[in-house]
Structure formats: C-alpha cells, structure tokens
C-alpha cells in the first residue's frame, strides 16, 4: 500500500497513478491522491518518465471522451482517429503536465540509448515497450521503487512495486 512507503524514498511514478488521481476511480483514486500529496509535501521524492506522462495524458483524454459522449471504451482510439471533432474542447488531459510541474516531479527524457536498453529489458523480462522503458529509467536513476497499479512489474528483479490496492 502506498501509505507504507517510507519518508525520504525516491519513487518512479507510473502513468496510472496520475490517471487515478485525476479520474475518479473508486478504491484507487484516494490512495493515489494521498500519495501525490506526500510527494507535494516532499515527504517522498517523485520521479517519472516522459513515456509515463504521455501515457497518462492519453488515458485521461480517453476517459474524458467516454464521460462526455457516453462512448464505449472498446474501439475508442480508432473512433477518435476517424472523428477528430470528438477531441475538440477536451481539457482534462491538460491537467497532467500541470500536476507534474506543481509537484516538482523530475521527468526523465526518453532517449535512443534508453530505448535500446528498454528493448533488451523487454525481451529479458517479457515486458511491453512502455513498461520496459520504466524499468530502464529505474536503472538509469539507480532507484528501485516503482509506484504503479500494474502487475506486470511484479516479476522484474530488483524492482519494488508499491500499489494503491
């Protein structure tokens, strides 16, 4: 549980933590918001990766489309690609980078060397690209704590996962 993370811990924050903070999700949002308040108070040192920021922006955007137009999630990305007018006027996704700036969270850039490292990690740990990038960032920053709601990291050796559930 996120409240058990010791003060002073450096943590890499995954996209879903920002998502649950911004998009009301019963049983998850409160824990994620409380965690981010600890980051804001500088009780915990927060880091993230550009790939996590992009993923959070994308997920929040999709959630707003679903809520605003009562559309099903299945096939939503393809629908948005065909009917781009649905994207006009969306604003919730803009809160993601604002939140990260407010909290002074360091954002690690995605570089070609990091992508090369992630590609190797992907095969070794059997992770998809964005998840392997998060592990590569953990290695680069020399931290082991990952705050996520994603079970795919559970098998990653040396990674301590902290979840809101």
C-alpha positions as CSV (number, residue, x, y, z in Angstrom):
1,X,0.0,0.0,0.0
2,X,1.2,3.5,-0.9
3,X,0.9,4.8,2.7
4,X,3.6,2.3,3.7
5,X,6.3,3.9,1.6
6,X,8.9,5.3,4.0
7,X,9.6,9.0,4.1
8,X,12.6,10.1,2.0
9,X,12.1,7.3,-0.5
10,X,12.8,8.1,-4.2
11,X,10.0,6.6,-6.3
12,X,9.4,6.4,-10.1
13,X,5.7,7.1,-10.7
14,X,3.8,5.3,-13.4
15,X,1.1,6.7,-15.6
16,X,-1.8,5.1,-13.8
17,X,-1.0,6.9,-10.6
18,X,-1.6,10.3,-12.3
19,X,-4.6,8.9,-14.1
20,X,-6.3,7.6,-10.8
21,X,-5.6,11.0,-9.2
22,X,-7.3,12.9,-12.0
23,X,-10.1,10.4,-13.0
24,X,-12.3,9.3,-10.1
25,X,-11.8,5.6,-9.8
26,X,-13.3,4.0,-6.7
27,X,-10.9,2.2,-4.4
28,X,-7.8,3.7,-6.2
29,X,-8.2,7.5,-6.5
30,X,-8.0,8.3,-2.8
31,X,-4.8,6.3,-2.3
32,X,-3.1,7.8,-5.4
33,X,-4.2,11.4,-4.4
34,X,-2.8,10.8,-0.8
35,X,0.4,9.5,-2.3
36,X,0.8,12.6,-4.5
37,X,0.1,14.8,-1.5
38,X,3.1,13.2,0.2
39,X,5.2,14.0,-2.9
40,X,3.9,17.6,-2.8
41,X,5.0,17.8,0.8
42,X,8.4,16.5,-0.2
43,X,8.0,13.6,2.1
44,X,8.7,11.3,-0.9
45,X,10.9,12.2,-3.9
46,X,8.9,11.7,-7.1
47,X,10.3,10.9,-10.5
48,X,8.6,9.9,-13.7
49,X,9.4,9.3,-17.3
50,X,8.3,11.2,-20.4
51,X,6.6,7.9,-21.6
52,X,4.5,7.8,-18.4
53,X,3.5,11.4,-18.8
54,X,2.4,10.8,-22.4
55,X,0.5,7.6,-21.4
56,X,-1.2,9.5,-18.6
57,X,-2.3,12.3,-20.9
58,X,-3.6,9.8,-23.4
59,X,-5.6,7.8,-20.7
60,X,-7.1,10.9,-19.2
61,X,-8.1,12.2,-22.6
62,X,-9.8,8.9,-23.4
63,X,-11.6,8.9,-20.0
64,X,-12.9,12.4,-20.7
65,X,-14.3,11.3,-24.1
66,X,-16.0,8.3,-22.6
67,X,-17.6,10.5,-19.9
68,X,-18.5,13.4,-22.1
69,X,-20.0,11.4,-25.0
70,X,-21.0,8.2,-23.2
71,X,-19.0,6.1,-25.7
72,X,-17.8,2.6,-25.0
73,X,-14.1,2.1,-24.5
74,X,-13.8,-0.7,-27.0
75,X,-12.6,0.7,-30.3
76,X,-12.4,4.3,-28.9
77,X,-9.0,5.1,-30.2
78,X,-10.0,4.2,-33.8
79,X,-13.2,6.1,-33.4
80,X,-11.2,9.2,-32.4
81,X,-8.9,8.8,-35.3
82,X,-11.9,8.8,-37.6
83,X,-13.9,11.5,-35.8
84,X,-11.3,14.0,-34.6
85,X,-14.0,16.5,-33.7
86,X,-14.6,14.5,-30.6
87,X,-11.2,15.7,-29.4
88,X,-12.0,19.4,-29.8
89,X,-12.7,21.0,-26.5
90,X,-11.2,18.3,-24.3
91,X,-9.4,19.8,-21.3
92,X,-8.9,17.2,-18.6
93,X,-5.7,15.8,-20.2
94,X,-4.1,19.2,-19.9
95,X,-4.0,18.8,-16.1
96,X,-1.4,16.0,-16.3
97,X,1.7,18.2,-17.1
98,X,0.4,20.9,-14.8
99,X,0.2,18.5,-12.0
100,X,3.7,17.2,-12.6
101,X,5.1,20.7,-12.6
102,X,3.2,21.6,-9.5
103,X,4.6,18.6,-7.7
104,X,8.2,19.3,-8.9
105,X,8.4,15.8,-10.2
106,X,11.6,15.1,-12.3
107,X,10.7,13.8,-15.8
108,X,13.3,11.6,-17.4
109,X,13.5,12.0,-21.1
110,X,13.2,9.1,-23.5
111,X,16.5,8.9,-25.5
112,X,17.8,6.5,-28.0
113,X,20.2,4.8,-25.6
114,X,17.3,4.4,-23.1
115,X,15.1,2.9,-25.8
116,X,18.0,0.5,-26.7
117,X,18.2,-0.5,-23.1
118,X,14.5,-0.9,-22.8
119,X,14.4,-3.2,-25.9
120,X,16.8,-5.5,-24.2
121,X,14.8,-5.4,-20.9
122,X,11.6,-6.1,-22.9
123,X,12.9,-9.4,-24.2
124,X,14.6,-10.4,-20.9
125,X,11.7,-9.6,-18.6
126,X,8.9,-10.2,-21.2
127,X,7.6,-6.7,-20.8
128,X,5.9,-4.5,-23.3
129,X,7.7,-1.4,-24.6
130,X,6.4,1.3,-22.2
131,X,6.9,-1.0,-19.2
132,X,10.4,-1.9,-20.2
133,X,11.1,1.8,-20.6
134,X,10.0,2.4,-17.0
135,X,12.5,-0.4,-15.8
136,X,15.2,1.2,-17.9
137,X,14.5,4.6,-16.2
138,X,14.6,2.9,-12.8
139,X,18.1,1.5,-13.7
140,X,19.3,4.8,-15.0
141,X,18.2,6.7,-12.0
142,X,19.5,4.0,-9.7
143,X,16.3,3.7,-7.8
144,X,14.3,0.6,-7.2
145,X,10.8,1.9,-6.0
146,X,8.1,2.0,-8.6
147,X,4.6,3.3,-7.8
148,X,2.1,1.7,-10.1
149,X,-1.1,-0.3,-10.3
150,X,0.4,-2.6,-13.0
151,X,1.1,-6.2,-12.0
152,X,3.4,-6.7,-15.0
153,X,6.4,-5.3,-12.9
154,X,6.0,-7.9,-10.2
155,X,8.4,-10.3,-11.9
156,X,11.1,-7.6,-12.5
157,X,14.1,-8.5,-10.3
158,X,15.3,-5.6,-8.1
159,X,12.1,-3.6,-8.6
160,X,10.0,-2.8,-5.5
161,X,6.4,-2.1,-6.6
162,X,4.1,0.0,-4.5
163,X,0.4,-0.2,-5.4
164,X,-2.7,1.7,-4.4
165,X,-4.6,-1.5,-3.6
